Amino acid sequence: MADPLEMNRREYDRQLNAIDKKIDELSAGFQKMQETLREIAVQSYQIQTLQAMQTEMRGDINEITNKIEHMAKWQASCPKASVNALWVALLSFATILIGTFVGHVIQNGAK
């Protein structure tokens, strides 16, 4: 007949082996969880970086928009009548120069 202590020892060994196997399975699961948490931490950092960049860009866009509005107001305040008078004077001066040049060419060509 088999020794009862030996049978108990075998049963305990089987139970210990089953517990060791379960611990190994749990350990593998914990390692996967740890890797997932690392990935989440990296992604969280990347999201924070992107949000900071977006905030900075939003500030740049607001600054550009303000400058465009300022230029539009400045352009709207431009004295259009003065610009038109300047063009009239410039075109008159150009006509006089061209007339003088043509007159000079005709006088010298006739001699």
DSSP file (Angstrom, degrees, kcal/mol; ACC not computed):
  #  RESIDUE AA STRUCTURE BP1 BP2  ACC     N-H-->O    O-->H-N    N-H-->O    O-->H-N    TCO  KAPPA ALPHA  PHI   PSI    X-CA   Y-CA   Z-CA
    1    1 A M              0   0    0      0, 0.0     2,-0.1     0, 0.0     0, 0.0   0.000 360.0 360.0 360.0 148.0    0.0    0.0    0.0
    2    2 A A        -     0   0    0      1,-0.1     3,-0.0     2,-0.0     0, 0.0  -0.422 360.0-105.4 -77.8 147.0    1.2    3.5   -0.8
    3    3 A D     >  -     0   0    0      1,-0.1     4,-2.0    -2,-0.1     5,-0.2  -0.551  20.9-143.9 -71.4 126.7    2.4    5.8    2.0
    4    4 A P  H  > S+     0   0    0      0, 0.0     4,-2.3     0, 0.0     5,-0.2   0.840 101.0  53.9 -63.3 -32.6   -0.2    8.5    2.8
    5    5 A L  H  > S+     0   0    0      2,-0.2     4,-2.4     1,-0.2     5,-0.1   0.895 107.6  50.3 -67.3 -38.2    2.5   11.0    3.5
    6    6 A E  H  > S+     0   0    0      2,-0.2     4,-2.3     1,-0.2    -1,-0.2   0.900 110.6  49.8 -64.7 -40.5    4.0   10.4    0.0
    7    7 A M  H  X S+     0   0    0     -4,-2.0     4,-2.4     2,-0.2    -2,-0.2   0.902 111.2  48.6 -65.7 -41.5    0.5   10.8   -1.5
    8    8 A N  H  X S+     0   0    0     -4,-2.3     4,-2.8     2,-0.2    -2,-0.2   0.895 110.2  51.9 -64.5 -39.1    0.0   14.1    0.3
    9    9 A R  H  X S+     0   0    0     -4,-2.4     4,-2.7     2,-0.2    -2,-0.2   0.914 110.3  48.3 -63.7 -42.6    3.4   15.3   -0.8
   10   10 A R  H  X S+     0   0    0     -4,-2.3     4,-2.5     2,-0.2    -2,-0.2   0.912 112.1  49.1 -63.7 -42.0    2.6   14.5   -4.4
   11   11 A E  H  X S+     0   0    0     -4,-2.4     4,-2.4     2,-0.2    -2,-0.2   0.916 112.0  48.5 -63.5 -42.7   -0.7   16.3   -4.1
   12   12 A Y  H  X S+     0   0    0     -4,-2.8     4,-2.9     2,-0.2    -2,-0.2   0.904 110.2  51.8 -63.4 -41.1    1.0   19.3   -2.6
   13   13 A D  H  X S+     0   0    0     -4,-2.7     4,-2.6     2,-0.2    -2,-0.2   0.909 110.3  48.8 -61.3 -42.5    3.6   19.2   -5.4
   14   14 A R  H  X S+     0   0    0     -4,-2.5     4,-2.4     2,-0.2    -2,-0.2   0.911 112.7  47.9 -63.3 -42.2    0.8   19.2   -8.0
   15   15 A Q  H  X S+     0   0    0     -4,-2.4     4,-2.5     2,-0.2    -2,-0.2   0.916 112.0  49.2 -65.5 -42.0   -0.9   22.0   -6.3
   16   16 A L  H  X S+     0   0    0     -4,-2.9     4,-2.9     2,-0.2    -2,-0.2   0.905 111.0  50.1 -63.4 -40.8    2.3   24.0   -6.0
   17   17 A N  H  X S+     0   0    0     -4,-2.6     4,-2.4     2,-0.2    -2,-0.2   0.900 111.1  49.0 -63.3 -40.3    3.0   23.4   -9.7
   18   18 A A  H  X S+     0   0    0     -4,-2.4     4,-2.3     2,-0.2    -2,-0.2   0.901 112.2  48.5 -65.2 -40.4   -0.5   24.6  -10.6
   19   19 A I  H  X S+     0   0    0     -4,-2.5     4,-2.7     2,-0.2    -2,-0.2   0.918 111.2  50.2 -65.5 -43.3    0.0   27.7   -8.4
   20   20 A D  H  X S+     0   0    0     -4,-2.9     4,-2.4     2,-0.2    -2,-0.2   0.906 110.9  49.5 -60.2 -42.2    3.4   28.4  -10.1
   21   21 A K  H  X S+     0   0    0     -4,-2.4     4,-2.2     2,-0.2    -1,-0.2   0.922 111.8  48.0 -63.0 -44.4    1.8   28.0  -13.5
   22   22 A K  H  X S+     0   0    0     -4,-2.3     4,-2.6     2,-0.2    -2,-0.2   0.897 110.6  51.7 -64.0 -40.8   -1.0   30.4  -12.5
   23   23 A I  H  X S+     0   0    0     -4,-2.7     4,-2.7     2,-0.2    -1,-0.2   0.902 109.1  51.0 -62.2 -41.6    1.5   32.9  -11.2
   24   24 A D  H  X S+     0   0    0     -4,-2.4     4,-2.3     2,-0.2    -2,-0.2   0.904 110.6  48.8 -62.3 -41.6    3.4   32.7  -14.5
   25   25 A E  H  X S+     0   0    0     -4,-2.2     4,-2.1     2,-0.2    -2,-0.2   0.919 113.2  46.8 -63.9 -43.6    0.2   33.4  -16.4
   26   26 A L  H  X S+     0   0    0     -4,-2.6     4,-2.6     2,-0.2    -2,-0.2   0.887 110.0  53.9 -65.3 -38.4   -0.6   36.3  -14.1
   27   27 A S  H  X S+     0   0    0     -4,-2.7     4,-2.3     2,-0.2    -2,-0.2   0.912 108.3  49.2 -62.1 -42.8    2.9   37.6  -14.5
   28   28 A A  H  X S+     0   0    0     -4,-2.3     4,-2.0     1,-0.2    -1,-0.2   0.900 111.3  50.3 -62.9 -40.2    2.6   37.6  -18.3
   29   29 A G  H  X S+     0   0    0     -4,-2.1     4,-2.2     1,-0.2    -2,-0.2   0.902 109.9  49.8 -63.9 -41.1   -0.7   39.4  -18.0
   30   30 A F  H  X S+     0   0    0     -4,-2.6     4,-2.6     2,-0.2    -2,-0.2   0.875 108.0  53.7 -65.3 -37.5    0.9   42.0  -15.7
   31   31 A Q  H  X S+     0   0    0     -4,-2.3     4,-2.3     2,-0.2    -1,-0.2   0.910 109.0  48.8 -63.5 -41.1    3.7   42.5  -18.2
   32   32 A K  H  X S+     0   0    0     -4,-2.0     4,-2.4     2,-0.2    -2,-0.2   0.907 111.6  49.7 -64.0 -40.5    1.2   43.2  -21.0
   33   33 A M  H  X S+     0   0    0     -4,-2.2     4,-2.5     1,-0.2    -2,-0.2   0.898 109.7  51.7 -63.5 -39.6   -0.6   45.6  -18.7
   34   34 A Q  H  X S+     0   0    0     -4,-2.6     4,-2.0     2,-0.2    -2,-0.2   0.907 110.3  48.2 -64.1 -42.4    2.7   47.3  -18.0
   35   35 A E  H  X S+     0   0    0     -4,-2.3     4,-2.3     2,-0.2    -1,-0.2   0.905 111.6  50.5 -63.7 -41.6    3.5   47.7  -21.7
   36   36 A T  H  X S+     0   0    0     -4,-2.4     4,-2.4     1,-0.2    -2,-0.2   0.908 109.2  50.9 -63.6 -41.8    0.1   49.0  -22.3
   37   37 A L  H  X S+     0   0    0     -4,-2.5     4,-2.3     2,-0.2    -1,-0.2   0.877 108.9  51.9 -64.3 -37.2    0.5   51.6  -19.6
   38   38 A R  H  X S+     0   0    0     -4,-2.0     4,-2.5     2,-0.2    -2,-0.2   0.930 110.1  48.8 -63.0 -44.5    3.8   52.7  -21.0
   39   39 A E  H  X S+     0   0    0     -4,-2.3     4,-2.7     1,-0.2    -2,-0.2   0.907 111.0  50.3 -61.4 -41.5    2.2   53.1  -24.4
   40   40 A I  H  X S+     0   0    0     -4,-2.4     4,-2.6     2,-0.2    -1,-0.2   0.902 109.8  51.0 -63.4 -40.4   -0.6   55.2  -22.8
   41   41 A A  H  X S+     0   0    0     -4,-2.3     4,-2.2     2,-0.2    -2,-0.2   0.919 111.7  46.9 -63.8 -43.0    2.0   57.3  -21.0
   42   42 A V  H  X S+     0   0    0     -4,-2.5     4,-2.4     1,-0.2    -2,-0.2   0.928 113.7  47.9 -64.1 -44.6    3.8   58.0  -24.3
   43   43 A Q  H  X S+     0   0    0     -4,-2.7     4,-2.6     1,-0.2    -2,-0.2   0.880 109.5  53.3 -65.0 -37.2    0.6   58.8  -26.1
   44   44 A S  H  X S+     0   0    0     -4,-2.6     4,-2.3     2,-0.2    -1,-0.2   0.916 109.7  48.2 -62.9 -42.6   -0.5   61.1  -23.3
   45   45 A Y  H  X S+     0   0    0     -4,-2.2     4,-2.3     2,-0.2    -2,-0.2   0.913 111.7  50.0 -63.0 -42.9    2.8   63.0  -23.6
   46   46 A Q  H  X S+     0   0    0     -4,-2.4     4,-2.6     1,-0.2    -2,-0.2   0.898 109.9  50.6 -63.9 -39.9    2.4   63.2  -27.4
   47   47 A I  H  X S+     0   0    0     -4,-2.6     4,-2.5     2,-0.2    -1,-0.2   0.918 110.1  49.8 -63.8 -42.8   -1.1   64.5  -26.9
   48   48 A Q  H  X S+     0   0    0     -4,-2.3     4,-2.2     2,-0.2    -2,-0.2   0.904 111.0  50.0 -62.3 -40.5    0.1   67.2  -24.5
   49   49 A T  H  X S+     0   0    0     -4,-2.3     4,-2.4     2,-0.2    -2,-0.2   0.923 111.4  48.1 -63.5 -44.7    2.8   68.2  -26.9
   50   50 A L  H  X S+     0   0    0     -4,-2.6     4,-2.6     1,-0.2    -2,-0.2   0.890 110.6  51.6 -63.6 -39.3    0.3   68.5  -29.8
   51   51 A Q  H  X S+     0   0    0     -4,-2.5     4,-2.3     2,-0.2    -1,-0.2   0.898 109.8  49.5 -65.0 -39.0   -2.1   70.5  -27.6
   52   52 A A  H  X S+     0   0    0     -4,-2.2     4,-2.3     2,-0.2    -2,-0.2   0.913 112.0  48.4 -65.1 -41.6    0.8   72.9  -26.7
   53   53 A M  H  X S+     0   0    0     -4,-2.4     4,-2.7     2,-0.2    -2,-0.2   0.904 110.7  51.2 -64.1 -40.5    1.7   73.2  -30.4
   54   54 A Q  H  X S+     0   0    0     -4,-2.6     4,-2.6     2,-0.2    -2,-0.2   0.909 109.8  49.5 -63.3 -42.5   -2.0   73.9  -31.2
   55   55 A T  H  X S+     0   0    0     -4,-2.3     4,-1.9     2,-0.2    -1,-0.2   0.911 112.2  48.3 -62.7 -42.6   -2.2   76.6  -28.6
   56   56 A E  H  X S+     0   0    0     -4,-2.3     4,-2.1     2,-0.2    -2,-0.2   0.915 112.8  47.8 -63.8 -43.0    0.9   78.2  -29.9
   57   57 A M  H  X S+     0   0    0     -4,-2.7     4,-3.0     1,-0.2     5,-0.2   0.889 107.8  55.4 -66.1 -38.2   -0.4   78.1  -33.5
   58   58 A R  H  X S+     0   0    0     -4,-2.6     4,-2.4     1,-0.2    -1,-0.2   0.905 108.1  49.5 -60.9 -40.2   -3.7   79.5  -32.4
   59   59 A G  H  X S+     0   0    0     -4,-1.9     4,-2.2     2,-0.2    -2,-0.2   0.912 111.4  48.7 -63.5 -42.6   -1.8   82.4  -30.9
   60   60 A D  H  X S+     0   0    0     -4,-2.1     4,-2.5     2,-0.2    -2,-0.2   0.908 111.6  49.6 -63.1 -42.2    0.2   82.9  -34.1
   61   61 A I  H  X S+     0   0    0     -4,-3.0     4,-2.8     1,-0.2    -2,-0.2   0.910 110.6  49.8 -64.7 -41.9   -3.0   82.8  -36.2
   62   62 A N  H  X S+     0   0    0     -4,-2.4     4,-2.4    -5,-0.2    -1,-0.2   0.905 110.8  50.4 -62.5 -40.4   -4.7   85.3  -33.9
   63   63 A E  H  X S+     0   0    0     -4,-2.2     4,-2.1     2,-0.2    -2,-0.2   0.917 112.0  46.8 -64.0 -43.2   -1.7   87.6  -34.3
   64   64 A I  H  X S+     0   0    0     -4,-2.5     4,-2.5     2,-0.2    -2,-0.2   0.914 111.3  51.8 -64.5 -43.1   -1.7   87.3  -38.1
   65   65 A T  H  X S+     0   0    0     -4,-2.8     4,-2.4     1,-0.2    -2,-0.2   0.909 109.3  50.2 -60.7 -42.0   -5.5   87.9  -38.1
   66   66 A N  H  X S+     0   0    0     -4,-2.4     4,-2.4     1,-0.2    -1,-0.2   0.898 110.4  49.8 -63.1 -40.1   -5.0   91.1  -36.0
   67   67 A K  H  X S+     0   0    0     -4,-2.1     4,-2.6     2,-0.2    -2,-0.2   0.904 110.1  50.4 -65.6 -40.4   -2.3   92.3  -38.4
   68   68 A I  H  X S+     0   0    0     -4,-2.5     4,-2.5     2,-0.2    -2,-0.2   0.922 111.2  48.6 -63.1 -43.7   -4.5   91.7  -41.4
   69   69 A E  H  X S+     0   0    0     -4,-2.4     4,-2.2     2,-0.2    -2,-0.2   0.907 111.1  50.9 -62.0 -41.2   -7.3   93.6  -39.8
   70   70 A H  H  X S+     0   0    0     -4,-2.4     4,-2.4     1,-0.2    -2,-0.2   0.922 111.6  47.1 -62.6 -44.1   -4.9   96.5  -39.0
   71   71 A M  H  X S+     0   0    0     -4,-2.6     4,-2.8     2,-0.2    -2,-0.2   0.884 110.3  52.8 -65.4 -38.5   -3.7   96.6  -42.6
   72   72 A A  H  X S+     0   0    0     -4,-2.5     4,-2.3     2,-0.2    -1,-0.2   0.908 111.0  46.8 -64.0 -41.0   -7.3   96.5  -43.9
   73   73 A K  H  X S+     0   0    0     -4,-2.2     4,-1.4     2,-0.2    -2,-0.2   0.912 113.0  49.2 -65.5 -42.3   -8.2   99.5  -41.7
   74   74 A W  H  < S+     0   0    0     -4,-2.4     3,-0.2     1,-0.2     4,-0.2   0.917 112.5  47.8 -62.9 -43.2   -5.0  101.4  -42.7
   75   75 A Q  H >< S+     0   0    0     -4,-2.8     3,-1.4     1,-0.2    -1,-0.2   0.888 108.7  54.1 -64.8 -39.4   -5.8  100.7  -46.4
   76   76 A A  H 3< S+     0   0    0     -4,-2.3    -1,-0.2     1,-0.3    -2,-0.2   0.802 106.0  53.7 -65.4 -27.8   -9.4  101.8  -45.9
   77   77 A S  T 3< S+     0   0    0     -4,-1.4    -1,-0.3    -3,-0.2    -2,-0.2   0.440  80.3 121.7 -86.3   0.9   -8.1  105.1  -44.5
   78   78 A C  S <  S-     0   0    0     -3,-1.4     2,-1.1    -4,-0.2    -3,-0.0  -0.436  73.7-116.0 -65.7 133.5   -5.9  105.8  -47.5
   79   79 A P     >  -     0   0    0      0, 0.0     4,-1.6     0, 0.0     3,-0.2  -0.588  32.2-174.5 -76.1 100.5   -6.9  109.2  -49.2
   80   80 A K  H  > S+     0   0    0     -2,-1.1     4,-2.4     1,-0.2     5,-0.2   0.844  79.1  58.0 -67.4 -35.1   -8.1  108.0  -52.6
   81   81 A A  H  > S+     0   0    0      1,-0.2     4,-2.3     2,-0.2    -1,-0.2   0.896 106.0  50.0 -62.9 -39.7   -8.5  111.5  -53.9
   82   82 A S  H  > S+     0   0    0      2,-0.2     4,-2.2     1,-0.2    -1,-0.2   0.885 110.0  50.4 -66.3 -38.7   -4.9  112.3  -53.3
   83   83 A V  H  X S+     0   0    0     -4,-1.6     4,-2.2     2,-0.2    -2,-0.2   0.914 110.3  49.7 -65.7 -42.4   -3.8  109.1  -55.0
   84   84 A N  H  X S+     0   0    0     -4,-2.4     4,-2.2     1,-0.2    -2,-0.2   0.908 110.8  49.7 -62.5 -41.7   -6.0  110.0  -58.1
   85   85 A A  H  X S+     0   0    0     -4,-2.3     4,-2.4     1,-0.2    -1,-0.2   0.884 108.7  53.5 -63.8 -38.3   -4.5  113.5  -58.2
   86   86 A L  H  X S+     0   0    0     -4,-2.2     4,-2.5     2,-0.2    -2,-0.2   0.910 108.7  48.9 -62.7 -42.5   -1.0  112.0  -58.0
   87   87 A W  H  X S+     0   0    0     -4,-2.2     4,-2.9     2,-0.2     5,-0.2   0.909 110.0  51.6 -63.9 -41.9   -1.8  109.7  -61.0
   88   88 A V  H  X S+     0   0    0     -4,-2.2     4,-2.2     1,-0.2    -2,-0.2   0.930 112.3  46.1 -60.6 -45.5   -3.1  112.7  -63.0
   89   89 A A  H  X S+     0   0    0     -4,-2.4     4,-2.4     2,-0.2    -2,-0.2   0.912 113.4  49.1 -63.5 -42.7    0.1  114.7  -62.3
   90   90 A L  H  X S+     0   0    0     -4,-2.5     4,-2.3     1,-0.2    -2,-0.2   0.920 112.7  46.5 -64.8 -44.5    2.3  111.7  -63.2
   91   91 A L  H  X S+     0   0    0     -4,-2.9     4,-2.2     2,-0.2    -1,-0.2   0.870 111.9  51.8 -67.0 -36.1    0.5  111.1  -66.4
   92   92 A S  H  X S+     0   0    0     -4,-2.2     4,-2.3    -5,-0.2    -2,-0.2   0.929 110.5  48.0 -64.0 -44.8    0.6  114.8  -67.3
   93   93 A F  H  X S+     0   0    0     -4,-2.4     4,-2.3     1,-0.2    -2,-0.2   0.907 111.5  50.2 -62.0 -42.5    4.3  114.9  -66.7
   94   94 A A  H  X S+     0   0    0     -4,-2.3     4,-2.4     2,-0.2    -1,-0.2   0.888 110.2  50.6 -63.9 -38.9    4.8  111.7  -68.8
   95   95 A T  H  X S+     0   0    0     -4,-2.2     4,-2.8     2,-0.2    -2,-0.2   0.906 110.0  49.8 -65.1 -42.4    2.8  113.3  -71.7
   96   96 A I  H  X S+     0   0    0     -4,-2.3     4,-2.6     2,-0.2    -2,-0.2   0.920 111.4  48.9 -62.4 -43.7    4.8  116.4  -71.6
   97   97 A L  H  X S+     0   0    0     -4,-2.3     4,-2.5     2,-0.2    -2,-0.2   0.927 113.2  46.3 -62.1 -45.3    8.1  114.4  -71.7
   98   98 A I  H  X S+     0   0    0     -4,-2.4     4,-2.7     2,-0.2     5,-0.2   0.918 113.1  50.1 -64.9 -42.4    6.9  112.3  -74.6
   99   99 A G  H  X S+     0   0    0     -4,-2.8     4,-2.6     2,-0.2    -2,-0.2   0.908 111.5  48.4 -61.7 -42.2    5.7  115.5  -76.4
  100  100 A T  H  X S+     0   0    0     -4,-2.6     4,-2.3     2,-0.2    -2,-0.2   0.914 112.3  48.9 -63.4 -43.8    9.0  117.2  -75.9
  101  101 A F  H  X S+     0   0    0     -4,-2.5     4,-2.2     2,-0.2    -2,-0.2   0.930 113.1  46.3 -62.7 -45.6   10.9  114.2  -77.1
  102  102 A V  H  X S+     0   0    0     -4,-2.7     4,-2.4     1,-0.2    -2,-0.2   0.907 112.6  50.9 -64.9 -41.7    8.7  113.8  -80.2
  103  103 A G  H  X S+     0   0    0     -4,-2.6     4,-2.3    -5,-0.2    -1,-0.2   0.900 110.5  49.2 -61.7 -40.4    9.0  117.6  -80.9
  104  104 A H  H  X S+     0   0    0     -4,-2.3     4,-2.2     2,-0.2     5,-0.2   0.900 111.2  49.1 -65.3 -42.3   12.8  117.4  -80.6
  105  105 A V  H  X S+     0   0    0     -4,-2.2     4,-1.8     1,-0.2    -2,-0.2   0.900 112.5  47.8 -65.8 -40.3   13.0  114.4  -82.9
  106  106 A I  H  X S+     0   0    0     -4,-2.4     4,-1.4     2,-0.2    -2,-0.2   0.908 112.0  49.0 -69.0 -40.9   10.8  116.1  -85.5
  107  107 A Q  H  X S+     0   0    0     -4,-2.3     4,-0.8     1,-0.2    -2,-0.2   0.917 114.8  44.4 -64.0 -43.7   12.8  119.4  -85.4
  108  108 A N  H  < S+     0   0    0     -4,-2.2    -1,-0.2     1,-0.2     3,-0.2   0.814 112.4  52.8 -72.7 -29.6   16.2  117.7  -85.8
  109  109 A G  H  < S+     0   0    0     -4,-1.8    -1,-0.2    -5,-0.2    -2,-0.2   0.784 105.6  54.4 -75.0 -27.0   14.8  115.4  -88.5
  110  110 A A  H  <        0   0    0     -4,-1.4    -1,-0.2     1,-0.2    -2,-0.2   0.688 360.0 360.0 -80.7 -20.2   13.6  118.4  -90.6
  111  111 A K     <        0   0    0     -4,-0.8    -1,-0.2    -3,-0.2    -2,-0.1   0.455 360.0 360.0 -78.4 360.0   16.9  120.2  -90.6
